[in-house]
């Protein structure tokens, strides 16, 4: 992964979805599941609900930008994709529903060539990570071709070189940033400003920080690039936090997303897996999706 120009997909939900680690609930009524993977020209595939082990893509959008590996964040009826190519990373916006012939409605240029992750917070702001900076940056709406970051975090805020990977927000606006080279997860308490520093640096002992997600109770889920399993941390978080338990996985998980109370993962099998609560050290997927995926760096998200 360190030698790949990769931007990882992360999405915010179009409507408020509750999630819990303790009480079972049916899948949220999400509209589409998106998966993006790194290949020549870049590809984005869309699955339509209801989802099952027999799901296959309803739309495949290819070559939407040169070397575009990456990643939707859904806000309203718009889908934003982080694209990282040599010397020219961009955030491109699409109006949904997308089709195989969709073209971007806006393109935001980033001053980086190592963009990695894109997500949206509850306010509809876009956040991206850049391992080369290292940087975590925020864009506020309305978005346009001339948008510039409203806020950036860097080494003064606790980020390390080649560090920032997936970003996640809990329902209170607190932010977690997985760090590959830091082998940790940085936890920032809201509100996030340009002088924010982590209130906790949560160590990951088995490998490099890769993916993070929060459930509605504020529990933190984290995975590592070269280690199987999903670490589950219970707040309050500190520099000495250890997992309450580990959800077992057959492969290292590269992306985590919640949809309702369900935890979704992507790994190098390659497959997308749906885990239902209550979660424990003996959790297994409800089902796995494999059709339409390729063995490239990939992440997932949900939207319209």
LUMZA-432443 format. One record per residue (C-alpha): x, y, z. Coordinates in nm, 2 decimals, padded with zeros to 4 digits. Layout:
<pts>
X_Y_Z .
...
</pts>
This chain:
<pts>
00.00_00.00_00.00 .
00.28_00.24_00.08 .
00.39_00.24_-00.28 .
00.04_00.30_-00.42 .
-00.11_00.63_-00.49 .
-00.43_00.55_-00.31 .
-00.74_00.74_-00.20 .
-00.98_00.54_00.01 .
-01.35_00.56_-00.01 .
-01.56_00.68_00.29 .
-01.91_00.80_00.29 .
-02.16_00.98_00.51 .
-02.52_00.88_00.51 .
-02.79_01.09_00.34 .
-03.02_01.05_00.63 .
-02.95_01.00_01.00 .
-02.89_00.63_01.07 .
-02.87_00.50_01.42 .
-02.61_00.24_01.51 .
-02.55_00.04_01.82 .
-02.31_-00.23_01.94 .
-02.56_-00.38_02.18 .
-02.91_-00.40_02.03 .
-02.98_-00.59_01.71 .
-03.16_-00.40_01.44 .
-03.25_-00.45_01.07 .
-03.03_-00.31_00.80 .
-03.09_00.06_00.76 .
-03.29_00.16_00.45 .
-02.99_00.28_00.26 .
-03.02_00.33_-00.11 .
-02.69_00.23_-00.26 .
-02.36_00.08_-00.16 .
-02.06_00.21_-00.34 .
-01.72_00.05_-00.38 .
-01.42_00.21_-00.55 .
-01.09_00.04_-00.64 .
-00.75_00.12_-00.78 .
-00.70_00.00_-01.13 .
-00.60_00.15_-01.46 .
-00.83_00.45_-01.51 .
-01.01_00.40_-01.18 .
-01.35_00.24_-01.12 .
-01.65_00.30_-00.90 .
-01.93_00.04_-00.87 .
-02.27_00.08_-00.72 .
-02.49_-00.19_-00.56 .
-02.86_-00.13_-00.51 .
-03.04_-00.24_-00.19 .
-03.15_-00.48_-00.06 .
-02.80_-00.62_-00.03 .
-02.72_-00.99_-00.01 .
-02.45_-01.24_-00.10 .
-02.58_-01.24_-00.45 .
-02.56_-00.86_-00.50 .
-02.39_-00.75_-00.82 .
-02.32_-00.40_-00.95 .
-02.61_-00.20_-01.09 .
-02.37_00.07_-01.23 .
-02.00_00.07_-01.31 .
-01.84_00.40_-01.37 .
-01.49_00.36_-01.52 .
-01.22_00.60_-01.63 .
-01.39_00.90_-01.46 .
-01.06_01.06_-01.41 .
-00.69_00.95_-01.47 .
-00.56_00.71_-01.21 .
-00.88_00.76_-01.00 .
-00.87_00.50_-00.72 .
-01.13_00.63_-00.50 .
-01.41_00.74_-00.30 .
-01.76_00.87_-00.24 .
-01.88_01.09_00.04 .
-02.25_01.14_00.00 .
-02.42_01.47_00.09 .
-02.78_01.53_-00.01 .
-02.81_01.43_-00.38 .
-02.44_01.48_-00.45 .
-02.16_01.22_-00.45 .
-01.80_01.34_-00.39 .
-01.51_01.12_-00.50 .
-01.14_01.17_-00.40 .
-00.91_01.10_-00.68 .
-00.53_01.07_-00.64 .
-00.31_01.06_-00.94 .
00.06_01.16_-00.98 .
00.09_01.53_-00.92 .
-00.28_01.61_-00.93 .
-00.52_01.50_-00.65 .
-00.88_01.62_-00.69 .
-01.23_01.59_-00.53 .
-01.49_01.55_-00.80 .
-01.86_01.60_-00.74 .
-02.14_01.40_-00.92 .
-02.51_01.45_-00.91 .
-02.69_01.13_-00.82 .
-02.82_00.89_-00.94 .
-02.50_00.82_-01.12 .
-02.49_00.62_-01.45 .
-02.21_00.46_-01.65 .
-02.18_00.79_-01.85 .
-02.18_01.03_-01.55 .
-01.93_01.32_-01.56 .
-01.83_01.54_-01.27 .
-02.03_01.86_-01.20 .
-01.74_02.01_-01.00 .
-01.37_01.94_-00.96 .
-01.18_02.07_-00.65 .
-00.80_02.07_-00.70 .
-00.59_01.97_-00.40 .
-00.23_02.07_-00.35 .
-00.12_01.72_-00.29 .
-00.03_01.40_-00.47 .
-00.08_01.16_-00.19 .
-00.45_01.21_-00.09 .
-00.59_00.91_00.08 .
-00.94_00.93_00.23 .
-01.26_01.14_00.20 .
-01.55_01.16_00.44 .
-01.83_01.40_00.53 .
-01.93_01.50_00.88 .
-02.28_01.56_01.01 .
-02.27_01.92_00.90 .
-02.20_01.83_00.54 .
-01.84_01.94_00.54 .
-01.59_01.73_00.34 .
-01.27_01.61_00.52 .
-00.98_01.45_00.34 .
-00.65_01.30_00.45 .
-00.31_01.33_00.28 .
-00.03_01.10_00.39 .
00.23_01.30_00.22 .
00.16_01.63_00.40 .
00.08_01.49_00.64 .
-00.26_01.67_00.63 .
-00.62_01.64_00.74 .
-00.82_01.91_00.56 .
-01.18_02.04_00.57 .
-01.39_02.20_00.30 .
-01.72_02.37_00.38 .
-02.02_02.41_00.15 .
-02.11_02.54_-00.10 .
-01.85_02.35_-00.30 .
-01.72_02.47_-00.63 .
-01.42_02.44_-00.86 .
-01.25_02.72_-00.67 .
-01.31_02.58_-00.31 .
-01.01_02.59_-00.08 .
-00.97_02.43_00.26 .
-01.13_02.61_00.55 .
-00.90_02.43_00.80 .
-00.60_02.21_00.78 .
-00.42_02.00_01.04 .
-00.06_01.89_01.02 .
00.24_01.78_01.22 .
00.17_02.05_01.48 .
-00.16_01.88_01.54 .
00.00_01.54_01.60 .
00.00_01.39_01.25 .
00.30_01.20_01.14 .
00.46_01.16_00.79 .
00.28_00.88_00.59 .
00.03_00.87_00.87 .
-00.32_00.98_00.81 .
-00.55_00.71_00.66 .
-00.92_00.68_00.72 .
-01.11_00.95_00.91 .
-01.44_00.90_01.11 .
-01.66_01.12_01.33 .
-01.89_01.02_01.62 .
-02.23_01.17_01.68 .
-02.08_01.45_01.90 .
-01.84_01.56_01.62 .
-01.53_01.41_01.78 .
-01.29_01.29_01.51 .
-01.07_00.98_01.49 .
-00.78_00.95_01.24 .
-00.61_00.62_01.17 .
-00.24_00.65_01.12 .
-00.03_00.40_00.92 .
00.32_00.51_01.02 .
00.20_00.61_01.37 .
00.06_00.27_01.44 .
-00.22_00.44_01.62 .
-00.55_00.62_01.61 .
-00.56_00.99_01.70 .
-00.88_01.11_01.88 .
-00.97_01.48_01.86 .
-01.24_01.63_02.08 .
-01.49_01.86_01.91 .
-01.49_02.13_01.80 .
-01.20_02.07_01.57 .
-00.99_02.39_01.50 .
-00.65_02.46_01.35 .
-00.49_02.44_01.69 .
-00.65_02.11_01.80 .
-00.43_01.84_01.93 .
-00.53_01.48_02.01 .
-00.69_01.43_02.35 .
-00.59_01.06_02.31 .
-00.34_00.87_02.10 .
-00.47_00.52_02.10 .
-00.19_00.26_02.03 .
-00.24_-00.02_01.79 .
00.01_-00.30_01.87 .
-00.04_-00.54_01.58 .
00.02_-00.32_01.28 .
-00.03_00.01_01.10 .
-00.35_00.20_01.16 .
-00.58_00.17_00.85 .
-00.95_00.21_00.91 .
-01.18_00.36_01.18 .
-01.55_00.39_01.25 .
-01.78_00.49_01.54 .
-02.11_00.33_01.64 .
-02.39_00.54_01.79 .
-02.27_00.47_02.14 .
-01.93_00.62_02.07 .
-01.74_00.29_02.06 .
-01.44_00.31_01.83 .
-01.37_00.03_01.58 .
-01.02_00.02_01.43 .
-00.84_-00.21_01.19 .
-00.47_-00.24_01.09 .
-00.31_-00.28_00.75 .
-00.12_-00.61_00.81 .
-00.32_-00.76_01.09 .
-00.65_-00.95_01.09 .
-00.93_-00.85_01.33 .
-01.12_-00.53_01.42 .
-01.03_-00.38_01.76 .
-01.32_-00.24_01.95 .
-01.24_00.04_02.20 .
-01.49_00.17_02.46 .
-01.48_00.54_02.57 .
-01.34_00.73_02.74 .
-01.03_00.70_02.53 .
-00.67_00.75_02.65 .
-00.31_00.69_02.55 .
-00.33_00.36_02.73 .
-00.66_00.24_02.59 .
-00.68_-00.13_02.50 .
-00.95_-00.31_02.30 .
-01.25_-00.44_02.49 .
-01.26_-00.72_02.24 .
-01.15_-00.80_01.88 .
-01.39_-00.90_01.61 .
-01.22_-01.18_01.41 .
-01.17_-01.15_01.04 .
-01.00_-01.38_00.79 .
-00.81_-01.11_00.62 .
-00.68_-00.76_00.72 .
-00.96_-00.51_00.69 .
-00.89_-00.20_00.48 .
-01.21_00.00_00.53 .
-01.49_00.02_00.79 .
-01.83_00.18_00.76 .
-02.15_00.17_00.96 .
-02.49_00.16_00.80 .
-02.75_00.17_01.07 .
-02.64_-00.07_01.34 .
-02.45_-00.29_01.09 .
-02.07_-00.28_01.05 .
-01.95_-00.32_00.69 .
-01.59_-00.40_00.59 .
-01.38_-00.45_00.29 .
-01.07_-00.68_00.28 .
-00.82_-00.82_00.04 .
-01.01_-01.14_-00.03 .
-01.16_-00.93_-00.20 .
-01.50_-00.91_-00.04 .
-01.74_-00.67_00.13 .
-01.88_-00.82_00.46 .
-02.19_-00.72_00.67 .
-02.16_-00.77_01.04 .
-02.48_-00.75_01.26 .
-02.49_-00.65_01.63 .
-02.44_-00.74_01.90 .
-02.07_-00.75_01.83 .
-01.83_-00.98_02.01 .
-01.51_-01.18_01.98 .
-01.72_-01.45_01.81 .
-01.90_-01.23_01.55 .
-01.91_-01.36_01.20 .
-02.05_-01.19_00.88 .
-02.42_-01.21_00.80 .
-02.31_-01.24_00.43 .
-02.02_-01.14_00.20 .
-02.04_-00.97_-00.14 .
-01.78_-01.07_-00.39 .
-01.93_-01.01_-00.73 .
-01.80_-00.71_-00.91 .
-01.50_-00.66_-00.69 .
-01.14_-00.67_-00.80 .
-00.82_-00.74_-00.61 .
-00.72_-00.37_-00.58 .
-00.71_-00.12_-00.30 .
-01.08_-00.06_-00.22 .
-01.32_00.10_00.02 .
-01.69_00.13_00.06 .
-01.96_00.39_00.14 .
-02.34_00.44_00.13 .
-02.55_00.71_-00.04 .
-02.84_00.78_-00.28 .
</pts>
